[in-house]
Amino acid sequence: MAWTPIHIPVPSYLKNQLDTQGIEEGIEVWIVRAWEPDPPPGAEAVEWILLTTLPVEDWEGARYITQILAPRKVALLAVCRRSGKGLS
């Protein structure tokens, strides 16, 4: 697993609208990447790139994020496949 914090600034076209709401600075988020380096024979490796506002300071924090967010991604993918719409 790997993780890092990033800052996402407010888009310039929204700055004037948001200045009065106190969020003109943007938002701090964490990216967590989890992958399967050695998948079982014949299986495609799993890789997730997850975005969260919860701070991730260590491996245990990154693992927690994968446990709470990855199942939602799998459920969303299953719904998209059933609907035939796909997932982008």
Secondary structure, DSSP 4 states (H G I P E B T S, - for coil): -EEEEEEEPPPGGGHHHHGGGT-TT-EEEEEEEEE-SSPPTTSPPPEEEEEESS---SHHHHHHHHHHHHHHHHHHHHHHHHHT----
